[in-house]
Amino acid sequence: MAPSVERSFTAASTLEEAMAARRQGAVVLAGGTWMMRDPQRGVDLPEAVVALHRIPALSKVEIEPDHVVIGAAVTHAVLGRALHGAAGFEGLVAAAENAANPGIRRVATVGGNLCALDFAAADLAPALLVCEATVELETFEGPKLLGISDFLKDRHALLAEAIVTRIHLRRDLVASAHIRLPLRKAGDYPVAIVSLAVDKDKRCRIAVGSVEPVARRWTTLEQAMRAGQASALDPERAAGLALEHNDFQGRDGREAEGWYRRQVLPPLVKRGVAALLKTGGLA
């Protein structure tokens, strides 16, 4: 019989306590919806964990006239309620309110969603990419701010010695949308995700999740849409440009093959642009 493993659990009440536990090798526990399924993926549970839910500052959503700050321990459900009706954040609200299922949304956190390294289908990542979010981390050397694109690309290395503490958003969007394609409606992971936003300069931002291992901006499509401003927000034209500028390398997975993930992007873009045109900011 295999020897039992002695595990330790720390519920930090301050960020300093959390970082002290990290220095001792503890793994951060947020909502636990990803970590607790490690055994199903053939991964051993960590021997030491540090939970962040008792740190008050990490569970707040601060909404100011020109910016929003989201604590890393804020759940999807709380985020959706806090930003409901906030102009420009329609896509982020949709991402928070439609991810997984109600039970998961009540406990899964913003920070956990961004830090699940092998979870390609995270809803919040593309939604925050089009918000051009800034990620705040607490490192062993002190606080650090990083654009979300850079964070997502480098998070394997960054999270070895850091904790995500807050997400900062500028309030520079007039409308946004979040379109996901699940295999079934009952909480399945989406095959593909397209998030779109229009800023105050009428520039369209587009990000894609679940198609590749890491969510990213669709810059070639953004540039193509800017080349024809008069019809940039026409759903049919946007779908055609999405087909023409599809530069994604689809990942194969149990729920769908890579070619299919790529194939569904143009119709998702069409739906997303149509949703943008229905929002109050572009009416």
Secondary structure, DSSP 8 states (H G I E B T S, - for coil): -------EEEE-SSHHHHHHHHHTT-EEESS-TTGGGGGGGT----SEEEE-TT-GGGG-EEE-SSEEEEETT-BHHHHHHHHTT-TT-HHHHHHHHHSS-HHHHHH-BHHHHHH-TT-TT-SHHHHHHHTT-EEEEEETTEEEEEEHHHHHHHHHHHTTSEEEEEEEEES-EEEEEEEEEESSTTT--EEEEEEEEEETT--EEEEEESSSSS-EE-HHHHHHHHTTGGGTT-HHHHHHHHHHT--------SS--HHHHHHTHHHHHHHHHHHHHHSGGG-
